[in-house]
Amino acid sequence: MTAITRAAVIGAGVMGSGIAAHLANAGVSVVLLDRDKALADAGVARQLKAGGFMNPAFTETIKTGSVNDDLALITDADWIIEAVAEKPEIKQTLYRAIDRERKEGSIVSSNTSTIPLSVLTQGLPERFTSDFLITHFFNPPRIMRLLELVAGETTKPQIVRTLQDFADRSLGKSVVLCKDTPGFIGNRIGNYWMVVAQNEAISLDLDVEEADAVIGQPFGIPSTGIFGLLDLVGIDLMPTVLRSLQNAVPEDDAIRDCDPEPALIARMIAENRLGRKSGGGFTRLSADKKSRDMTDLTTGDYRPQKKVTSTSLEAAKGDPRALMEHPGPGGLYAAAVMERTLAYAASLVPDIADTPEAVDEAMRTGYGWKEGPFELIDRLGAGWLAKRLSIRGVDVPAYLKLASEKGGFYSTAKGRRTHLLPDGSVEPVQRGEGIVILADLRLAAKPVESSEIATLFDLGDGVACLEFRTKMNTFNTALLETIGKTLEHCRANFGALVIGGDAANFSAGADLRVFLDTVEKGGAKAMGAFLDLGHAIFQAVKYASFPVVGAPSGLALGGGCELLLHCDAIQAHAELSIGLVETRIGVIPGWGGCKEMMLRFSSTLRGPVAPAIAAFNLIAPARISSSAMEARTLGFLKPSDSITMNRNRLLADAKQKALSLAKDYKPPEPPLIPMAGPSGAASLHNMLESEAIAGRATAHDRVIGGALIEILSGGPSADPLKPRTEEEVIALEREAFLDLLFTKATIERVKHMLETGKPLRN
Amino acid sequence: MAEAYIVDYLRTPFAPANRGALAGIRPDDLAASVIAALAARMDFAIEEIEDVNLGCAFPEGEQGLNIARCAALTAGLPQSIGGVTVNRWCGSSMQAIQMAAGAISMGAGEAFIAGGVESMSRVPMMGFNPLPNPSWPEGRRLTFVNMGLTAENLAERYGISREEQDDYSLASQKKSLAARADGRLAAEIAPVGAIVEDGCPRETDTTKLAGLKTVFKAEGSVTAGNSSPLTDGASATLVCSEDFIKRRGLKPLARVVSFAISGCEPEIMGIGPVEASRKALKRAGITATDLDVIEMNEAFAVQVLACCRELDIDPARLNRDGGAIALGHPLGATGARLAGKAASLLKRDQGRYGLATQCIGGGQGIALVLEAA
């Protein structure tokens, strides 16, 4: 298989520059070209600002240039991606130029979202077309996991496999193989859903707020809803895209019945109300910059934003079926949009995809839906939906009829998830090779241990996996005790342990409600016991007789971060927000977080106070990483820790990491921690006071900062010549934590965080 | 006593720390590049140099290991020439010149390279491991290291407004941009590789400056716009005795007339140039009105304005090619830039007396009076 280490992207617009940035995230060296070099540079700058890069330093791996002067730079590229204007003649001219410069065996792909591959390659020599395919990314390429891949009749199967594998492992994409049909899968269904949702809301005179609320959360669709999404996409783009789709789809396709540019949309385009890019679309920031205005769908004018009131939403209580059955305007709207969208999706299989899972995966990973259309149909009931469509006078697609007879699209057989194919056969849903998903394991066999708090799985080869199941995977006494029991169990039965799961977030830390309860009912004694338990468990993780690997993704905050710091190794998903955020609620890391950061920094920074300064600068402002790469720069990840790009491969990679450690494993020797003592404390106090005088640290920040300084400098009796033991630092953490906890200002911070989700700056 | 002269002066381009063009270059390499450039212009056997006095405010990390000796060897100077690192914080390289002049006056050498260097990208201000004495009172401890607070203190004591500071800073930026545009800076800059120009000067205006937030004190007046930026750079002068100059037929820029050091309250360290300048002027037997050239370091606009008030000098007379607010302030390199610049200006603009002076953290001032040669 050809390795892809060098790539070229031509076209530095939103998509091209985003793809280039993500290739850089994957460690690929990239050439980015546009009409002139300045445009390519602007593309890199745009991505830097928009967060397309997982580490700002990655900009250095992108070389920019102009298509006219620098096309020779693509000579080394293993993969050349075209992302220029959606005009076949422009693309074809470029392809001919690319073909003159590219090396033999390089892959060329287009990021087109609308033009069929057959049109793109018309008249081009087979030497070129055999290396050509469509790779359709979704915006923003770093975040959206879907990559639609379309191969032509002459495309070499080998390059499809190469890209499939590279996109999966190195770019972290969910690759869906699509047929060469208009809009492929995501945009065919997505655009239909969007235009129906837009036009139905206009014809029902709904409020934008109600439409977004109804069409969003109850269906597991992102809370931007429909009008929020239109503002993001660009209101002027929709009519163009829809008209092009309407021209390309079969005669009887339902998308042809939709008005691509209702009067309201035409007016908004004429008034340059194009969405976020023009500073306002269906919503804009009000003149006072504090509130928002919304477009009234009846008058077309702006009016102040309203609180959502929907009798249908209230009655449905989050149940989509109850919502669609409700006679209120919200219910009628939900039914009109979702019945048609789901029926449309069912009508397109097998024309656009062979399996329901391909369609569902595309909508989940390309549009951010929690469940794809076929999963939604199963939740609503295929029979129920078919009946509703008949009543509405809409043709019931044959595939939906089939599913209603067979009891739905998905089922389980022999421990595997299956789906119903359009020919009536039932096949297991295929996962990529080497992917470990705990939900699959749960279907296949009973877990080793299971409770409402956590589940212990057998990953095979002597590796266990502990998955937390509390809300946001927060820690309470029961979960800590479960970890303790798991360690006991693993010592007798497994060679290594992975901590991680399927959930989006690793752990949001301690459960604040439990925390507050403990403080208010149990006082210092109860809280002290809770702290001691955490310390004991996390130390037990560190000194277990077998390796423990943390496998975080999403949030790993506070106690979640501290647990990871005690693991032997971390196998992190690239999208990792890790941080010791305790100061936000008025305390300091109390489960060994200070201690572990001091150990990490002591191994990399020399001198008596440099490690403490580094730890202080991380903990006092509650720094959170914006990626696993940044987590490495910040010091949360050690050089020996690893990063997985594809979320679905995280547990598999963590298992491998655990296996590599398990051979001849010896627990670490208890280290000594150098502490700077009072001189170091004086230095840190200078920093803290400077921040306070500058107005960047509040009165309580000073109190918390002071407590943190005591720990990081080792207290008044510390001396750089006499390092502290872990127990001594733990004792300092404990004391500082309890002192802070019983201050009024800290309790106010905790309560404020519980009520608003935001830190109180008191 | 033998007379000492500043014979030649060069500096590297000055670039903003961390994001600038010199951030990737080790400070000893930076110093070596300007020393080598200066050595290349010498019309005499280089072995006749006695010593390399190199100022550095935070001589640790890549600036440690006696950076003066490291830079001299890297520059390819003969091993027979010495190297001494001089530390008086911001006054380090002006001190290096004073040490050269002092040695010459007592016959302990005839020719010296005196300069300075600071990579504020690669060694942070106050160093990697600041360990102040905890027995000091907190206020003293803080103003000893937080220069911005000392500037705020001066603004309060002298009642100098934000507007005055911003106006002064804008003028400094304009002077430096004009000097660069007219090619008046090129003569003193020894390029580092492809880097030939200063990176700090900015096109700005009153509105932009007024919009900046204060950095050091919430309700204060000192901003990034009216302070010198963190900077990377190096400078070097050639200081020789009168005899040496005559023997070798050199054309000096200026004679070192007098110099002085003074101490002041650390809490208002920016006022340091006042007493130091008074002492140096008195030793030279002249007054401020006799000065044709004044190079006063612009650590902060407020500190320059306070000093001008005390010394009764019109701020418009200072720093005719722009000051540190615009050009940058690589701590250890600034003193030799000011002295070399003053000497060059006396020659270029045909003045007689010149003054170079700076404030120094921890509460000190340093000053040097020159006379056109």
Chai-1 contact restraints between the chains, C-beta under 6 A:
chainA,res_idxA,chainB,res_idxB,connection_type,confidence,min_distance_angstrom,max_distance_angstrom,comment,restraint_id
A,G607,B,F128,contact,1.0,0.0,6.0,A-B,restraint_1
A,G607,B,N129,contact,1.0,0.0,6.0,A-B,restraint_2
A,P608,B,N129,contact,1.0,0.0,6.0,A-B,restraint_3
A,V609,B,N129,contact,1.0,0.0,6.0,A-B,restraint_4
A,V609,B,L131,contact,1.0,0.0,6.0,A-B,restraint_5
A,A610,B,F128,contact,1.0,0.0,6.0,A-B,restraint_6
A,A610,B,N129,contact,1.0,0.0,6.0,A-B,restraint_7
A,P678,B,P134,contact,1.0,0.0,6.0,A-B,restraint_8
A,S679,B,L131,contact,1.0,0.0,6.0,A-B,restraint_9
A,S679,B,P134,contact,1.0,0.0,6.0,A-B,restraint_10
A,A682,B,P132,contact,1.0,0.0,6.0,A-B,restraint_11
A,A682,B,P134,contact,1.0,0.0,6.0,A-B,restraint_12
A,S683,B,P130,contact,1.0,0.0,6.0,A-B,restraint_13
A,S683,B,L131,contact,1.0,0.0,6.0,A-B,restraint_14
A,S683,B,P132,contact,1.0,0.0,6.0,A-B,restraint_15
A,N686,B,L142,contact,1.0,0.0,6.0,A-B,restraint_16
A,N686,B,V145,contact,1.0,0.0,6.0,A-B,restraint_17
A,E689,B,L142,contact,1.0,0.0,6.0,A-B,restraint_18
A,S690,B,N146,contact,1.0,0.0,6.0,A-B,restraint_19
A,I693,B,K217,contact,1.0,0.0,6.0,A-B,restraint_20
A,A694,B,F216,contact,1.0,0.0,6.0,A-B,restraint_21
A,G695,B,A218,contact,1.0,0.0,6.0,A-B,restraint_22
